Amino acid sequence: MASILFISHMYPNKNNHSYGKVIHEQALSLKKFHNITVIAPVPYVPPFFKYLKERYAKLKQIEKENDFYGINVYYPRFIAFGSFMFCHTGTFMYWGIRRLIKKIHKKNKFDLIHAHFTIPDAYAAVKLKKILKIPLIITLQATDINYTIHKCPKKLLYCYQNADEIITPTPILKNKLFKLTNLKAKVIGYGISEEKVLIKAPFTLKEKYKGKTIILSVCRLLKSKGLEDAINAFNLIKDKFNNLMYLIIGEGEEYNYLQSLVNNLNLNNYIFLLGKKSYREVMEYMDIADIFLLPSYKETFGLVYLEAMAHGIITIGCFGQGFDGIIKDYENGFLAEPQDPKSIAAILEYILDNPLIAKEIGIRGKITSQEFTFEKIANKLDSIYSEVLGGK
């Protein structure tokens, strides 16, 4: 059993239990193999800043240390100067967390560092690797490859060249990394708990939507999620099929715009923005849905696709995004062209015109999801840790 140090600026805290939740679930699933300690650095907020904006006040309230559902988590502060000094954030993070990590390491020596973003986490981790003289694994995200590598290319390359192993959540990110840097990575996605996901809808919910063909989207209502394209695609096909209904679950900055779009297209009897729902409620809606549609064009992994596939729902994503490669077009799901309502509409038409074929594709999607349980993901990570540590 090794002592593993997770470094991730995205990690749940008492103010936000969903922030970086997938990384916390990963830590929990690894507990049976290793001792896990998490360093989740938080930007330092000067005392008077908490009166300026609500988000500053919330950052100020985050505890310094917490036993978060069985994982020992530290929230040290570091100075962050915003986007104009983004490429230097890793250096500031290093100086903010160095003393704490050295103190913990002195009492309980770490065997390996696992950093979950490149900038700033992995950059700080490379510095720590050299001080502690232990190996480093980096899990890169879509923002690293799609954004940061163009903004801070030398720093990213420095991180990857100093890593003992690189992990990507999806095949497409692995391919992009190789194309941009000629460096290889291993693919390990994030996991789900079938016990938590496979929740049956109550009778009242089933009765409410009885006889309807339900298209479902679940996400933060951001422009990059492609919901405007989805609504426009729905508008193209609504008159060709009976009893179609499109439900959108989530909250966010695009809510008012999307509702206005629905109103302007006279789709109020077809499309319903349901707002925020609890996780359990979302799973209940997935239980009654026929098609899951999320044409997001900026996505690292998209755990919600996996949750939909676990329900056997026919799932639609986008080419070139995180889940491309896990969803294989017309095999275990469908992929639309990004920001292309006509492409989405064509897929919806195919599904609705070919229900038996679509059902079989949904079944294959469910089989795919079974490869992404917490236990299987933890086993894969443990194998990589063992390789890097030489069987320790």
C-alpha positions in Angstrom: 0.0 0.0 0.0 1.6 3.2 -1.2 1.1 6.8 0.0 -0.4 8.9 -2.9 -0.5 12.7 -3.0 -3.4 14.0 -5.1 -3.0 17.7 -6.2 -6.1 19.2 -7.8 -7.4 22.8 -7.5 -10.8 21.3 -8.4 -12.1 19.3 -5.4 -15.3 19.3 -3.4 -15.4 21.5 -0.3 -18.1 22.4 2.3 -19.4 25.2 0.0 -19.6 23.1 -3.2 -19.9 19.4 -2.9 -19.9 18.9 -6.7 -16.8 20.9 -7.6 -14.3 18.3 -8.9 -16.5 15.5 -7.7 -15.1 13.0 -10.2 -11.7 13.4 -8.7 -13.0 12.8 -5.2 -14.8 9.7 -6.3 -11.5 8.5 -7.8 -9.7 9.1 -4.5 -12.4 7.2 -2.6 -12.2 4.2 -5.0 -8.4 4.1 -4.6 -8.6 4.0 -0.7 -8.7 0.2 -0.7 -5.3 0.1 -2.4 -3.5 3.1 -1.1 -3.3 5.9 1.5 -4.7 9.0 -0.3 -4.0 12.6 0.8 -5.5 15.5 -1.2 -4.0 18.9 -1.6 -6.8 21.2 -3.1 -5.2 24.7 -3.4 -7.6 27.7 -3.1 -6.8 31.2 -4.4 -6.0 33.5 -1.5 -8.6 36.2 -0.9 -7.6 39.4 1.0 -9.9 40.1 3.9 -11.6 43.1 2.3 -12.3 41.2 -1.0 -15.0 39.1 0.6 -17.2 42.2 0.6 -16.8 42.8 -3.2 -18.2 39.7 -4.8 -20.1 36.6 -3.5 -17.6 34.2 -5.0 -14.7 35.8 -3.0 -16.7 35.4 0.2 -17.3 31.7 -0.6 -13.6 31.2 -1.3 -12.8 32.8 2.0 -15.2 30.4 3.8 -13.4 27.2 2.6 -11.9 25.4 5.5 -8.1 24.8 5.7 -8.4 21.1 6.3 -11.2 18.6 6.3 -12.0 14.9 6.4 -14.2 14.8 3.3 -16.1 11.5 3.3 -13.1 9.6 4.5 -10.4 11.4 2.5 -8.0 13.8 4.3 -8.1 17.0 2.3 -6.1 20.2 2.7 -7.0 23.5 1.2 -3.9 25.7 1.3 -4.0 29.2 -0.1 -2.0 30.5 -3.0 -1.8 33.9 -4.7 -3.6 34.0 -8.1 -3.5 37.1 -10.3 -6.2 36.2 -12.7 -6.1 35.3 -16.4 -3.4 37.9 -17.4 -0.8 35.9 -15.4 -2.4 32.5 -16.0 0.8 30.9 -17.2 2.6 31.7 -14.0 -0.2 30.3 -11.7 1.7 27.0 -11.3 4.7 28.9 -9.8 2.4 30.8 -7.4 0.7 27.5 -6.4 4.0 25.8 -5.8 5.1 28.5 -3.3 1.6 28.4 -1.7 1.6 24.6 -1.0 5.3 23.7 -0.7 5.7 24.2 3.0 2.5 22.3 3.9 3.5 19.3 1.7 7.0 19.2 3.0 5.6 19.2 6.6 3.1 16.3 5.8 5.8 14.4 3.9 8.1 14.6 6.9 5.6 12.7 9.0 4.1 10.4 6.4 6.4 10.1 3.3 4.6 10.2 0.0 5.5 7.6 -2.7 3.9 9.3 -5.7 2.2 12.5 -6.8 -0.9 12.4 -9.0 -1.7 15.9 -10.4 -5.1 16.3 -12.1 -4.7 19.4 -14.3 -1.6 20.6 -16.1 -1.7 24.3 -15.2 -1.4 25.1 -12.4 -1.5 21.7 -10.6 1.1 19.7 -12.6 3.5 22.6 -12.9 3.6 22.9 -9.1 3.8 19.1 -8.9 6.9 19.0 -11.1 8.7 21.3 -8.7 7.6 19.1 -5.7 8.7 16.0 -7.5 12.2 17.3 -7.7 12.3 18.3 -4.0 10.6 15.1 -2.7 12.4 12.9 -5.3 9.3 10.8 -6.0 7.5 10.0 -9.3 4.7 12.1 -10.9 1.6 11.1 -12.8 -0.4 13.8 -14.7 -4.0 13.5 -15.8 -4.6 16.1 -18.4 -7.9 17.6 -19.2 -9.5 19.0 -22.4 -8.7 22.6 -21.4 -5.0 21.6 -21.2 -5.0 20.4 -24.8 -7.6 22.7 -26.4 -6.7 26.0 -24.6 -3.7 26.0 -22.3 -1.2 24.4 -24.7 -1.7 27.3 -27.1 -1.4 29.9 -24.3 1.5 28.4 -22.3 3.1 25.7 -24.7 6.5 25.7 -23.1 5.2 25.2 -19.6 2.9 22.4 -20.6 5.7 20.6 -22.5 7.9 21.1 -19.4 5.3 19.3 -17.3 4.7 16.4 -19.6 8.4 15.8 -20.2 8.9 15.6 -16.5 6.0 13.2 -15.8 6.6 9.5 -15.2 3.3 8.8 -16.8 0.5 10.8 -18.5 -3.2 9.8 -18.4 -6.0 11.2 -20.5 -9.7 10.5 -19.8 -10.5 9.8 -23.4 -8.9 8.4 -26.6 -9.4 11.7 -28.5 -7.3 13.6 -25.9 -4.6 11.0 -26.1 -4.5 11.4 -29.9 -4.4 15.2 -29.7 -1.6 15.1 -27.1 0.5 12.8 -29.4 -0.2 15.0 -32.4 0.9 18.2 -30.6 3.8 16.9 -28.5 4.7 13.4 -29.9 4.2 12.1 -26.3 2.2 9.0 -25.4 -0.4 8.7 -22.8 -2.6 6.0 -21.3 -6.4 6.3 -21.4 -8.3 6.0 -18.1 -11.8 7.6 -17.9 -13.8 8.5 -14.9 -16.2 6.1 -13.2 -19.8 5.8 -12.1 -21.6 3.9 -9.4 -24.4 1.8 -11.0 -26.0 1.6 -7.6 -26.4 5.4 -7.5 -27.2 5.8 -11.2 -29.8 3.1 -11.9 -32.6 4.7 -10.0 -36.2 3.9 -11.1 -38.6 6.8 -11.8 -41.6 7.0 -9.4 -45.1 6.1 -10.8 -46.2 9.8 -10.8 -43.3 10.7 -13.1 -43.9 7.8 -15.5 -47.6 8.7 -15.6 -46.9 12.4 -16.3 -44.9 11.6 -19.5 -46.8 8.4 -20.5 -47.1 8.1 -24.3 -44.4 10.7 -24.9 -41.0 10.1 -26.7 -38.7 12.0 -24.3 -35.5 13.7 -25.5 -33.4 14.7 -22.4 -30.5 17.1 -21.8 -28.8 17.5 -18.5 -26.0 20.1 -18.0 -25.0 23.5 -16.8 -26.8 25.9 -19.2 -23.7 27.3 -20.9 -23.3 28.3 -24.5 -20.7 25.6 -25.1 -23.1 22.9 -24.2 -24.8 23.3 -27.6 -28.4 23.6 -26.3 -29.3 26.3 -28.8 -28.3 23.9 -31.6 -30.3 21.1 -29.9 -33.4 23.3 -29.8 -33.0 24.4 -33.4 -32.6 20.7 -34.4 -35.7 19.8 -32.5 -37.6 22.5 -34.4 -36.6 21.0 -37.7 -38.1 17.6 -36.9 -41.0 18.3 -34.5 -43.7 18.1 -37.2 -42.5 14.8 -38.6 -43.1 12.8 -35.4 -46.0 12.5 -32.9 -45.7 13.0 -29.1 -42.2 14.3 -29.1 -41.1 16.2 -26.0 -37.7 17.7 -25.1 -36.8 18.2 -21.4 -33.8 20.3 -20.4 -32.5 20.0 -16.8 -30.0 22.5 -15.4 -29.4 26.1 -14.5 -26.9 28.6 -15.7 -26.3 31.8 -17.6 -28.0 30.7 -20.8 -31.4 29.9 -19.1 -33.2 33.2 -20.1 -31.8 33.1 -23.6 -32.8 29.5 -24.2 -36.3 30.1 -22.8 -36.7 33.1 -25.1 -35.6 30.9 -28.0 -38.2 28.3 -27.1 -40.8 31.1 -26.9 -39.8 32.7 -30.3 -40.0 29.3 -32.0 -43.4 28.6 -30.5 -42.1 25.4 -28.9 -43.6 25.9 -25.4 -45.7 22.8 -25.8 -42.7 20.7 -26.8 -39.7 22.0 -24.9 -39.5 22.5 -21.1 -36.6 24.0 -19.1 -37.0 22.2 -15.8 -34.3 24.1 -13.9 -32.0 22.5 -11.3 -32.8 19.0 -10.1 -31.1 16.8 -7.4 -28.9 14.0 -8.6 -31.6 11.4 -7.7 -34.2 13.3 -9.7 -31.9 13.5 -12.7 -31.5 9.7 -12.6 -35.3 9.3 -12.4 -35.7 11.4 -15.5 -33.1 9.3 -17.2 -35.1 6.3 -16.4 -38.1 7.6 -18.4 -36.1 9.2 -21.3 -35.7 7.7 -24.7 -32.8 9.8 -26.1 -30.1 11.7 -24.3 -28.9 14.7 -26.3 -25.9 16.9 -25.3 -24.1 18.4 -28.4 -21.5 20.0 -26.3 -18.5 21.4 -28.2 -16.2 21.9 -25.2 -16.1 18.7 -23.2 -13.3 16.9 -21.3 -15.1 13.7 -20.5 -18.8 14.2 -19.7 -19.8 11.8 -17.0 -23.4 12.5 -17.8 -23.1 10.7 -21.1 -21.9 7.6 -19.2 -24.8 7.9 -16.8 -27.3 8.1 -19.7 -25.7 5.1 -21.4 -25.9 3.1 -18.1 -29.7 3.6 -18.3 -29.7 2.2 -21.9 -30.7 5.5 -23.3 -29.7 6.2 -26.9 -26.9 8.8 -26.4 -25.8 11.7 -28.7 -22.6 13.7 -28.3 -20.3 15.5 -30.7 -17.4 14.6 -32.9 -14.0 15.8 -31.7 -15.1 16.2 -28.0 -14.2 14.3 -24.9 -16.6 11.4 -25.3 -15.7 10.8 -29.0 -13.9 7.5 -28.9 -16.0 6.1 -26.1 -19.2 6.8 -28.0 -18.6 5.1 -31.4 -20.9 6.6 -34.0 -23.8 4.3 -35.0 -22.3 1.5 -32.8 -23.0 2.3 -29.1 -24.3 5.9 -29.6 -24.3 8.8 -32.1 -22.0 11.7 -32.8 -23.1 14.9 -34.4 -21.0 17.6 -36.0 -20.4 20.4 -33.5 -22.6 23.5 -33.7 -24.6 21.9 -36.5 -28.4 21.7 -35.9 -29.0 19.9 -39.2 -26.5 17.2 -38.2 -28.3 16.7 -34.9 -31.7 16.7 -36.6 -30.6 14.0 -39.1 -29.5 11.8 -36.2 -32.8 12.3 -34.3 -34.7 11.4 -37.5 -32.7 8.2 -37.9 -33.3 7.2 -34.3 -37.0 7.9 -34.5 -37.4 6.2 -38.0 -35.4 3.1 -36.9 -36.5 2.3 -33.3 -35.3 -1.4 -33.3 -31.8 -0.5 -34.6 -31.7 2.4 -32.1 -32.7 0.2 -29.3 -29.8 -2.2 -30.1 -27.4 0.7 -30.1 -28.7 1.8 -26.7 -28.1 -1.7 -25.4 -24.5 -1.6 -26.7 -24.1 1.8 -25.0 -25.2 0.2 -21.7 -22.6 -2.5 -22.1 -19.9 0.2 -22.7 -20.9 2.0 -19.5 -20.2 -1.2 -17.5 -16.5 -0.8 -18.3 -16.5 2.5 -16.3 -17.5 1.4 -12.8 -15.5 2.9 -9.9 -14.0 -0.5 -9.2 -12.7 -1.0 -12.7 -11.3 2.5 -13.0 -9.6 2.1 -9.6 -8.0 -1.2 -10.7 -6.6 0.5 -13.9 -5.2 3.4 -11.8 -3.7 1.0 -9.3 -2.0 -0.9 -12.2 -0.4 2.3 -13.4 0.7 3.3 -9.9 2.3 -0.1 -9.5 4.2 0.2 -12.8 5.5 3.6 -11.9 6.5 2.6 -8.4 8.1 -0.7 -9.6 5.5 -2.9 -7.8 5.6 -1.2 -4.5 
